[in-house]
Structures are given as C-alpha cells and as structure tokens.
Amino acid sequence: MRPDRGPCTVYVEDFAECRTVPYDRLQPLPLDQTRSFAIPYKFR
C-alpha cells in the first residue's frame, strides 16, 4: 500500500484478476473469513 493512501492493486479471486481500488474503499475481512496460508517449505 502506498504511504500517501493512493489507489491499491488488489487481486479479486472470484474474477481471477487484479483491480485498482481507491484506498478509502478498502475494508479488512472479518476474522472468520480470513484463512492462513501454508509457508513454503524453503522458508521454514
């Protein structure tokens, strides 16, 4: 994210594409909808 709160590029899974979104429109996901990702083996 840019320090000046400019537009951010986000990946939209449902559409399988990246989109540019204004900073003011971003919202964190609820904790029950977040999922953790496995750390790749080479970084363990």
Steps between C-alpha positions, in 0.01 A plus 500: 500500500622845419587730793296784348180289513481485123324228300596139573517200271302205638447148370133401471480121529145474365600668174862372497635846421668802656313827539597846619291614796499838680648477850178629659304202361721234664364313802664221703342156478318372809715259700271207422558551124879520510706193432862434565733384228759230539858626505698357206745231606809698398409779750445274802 
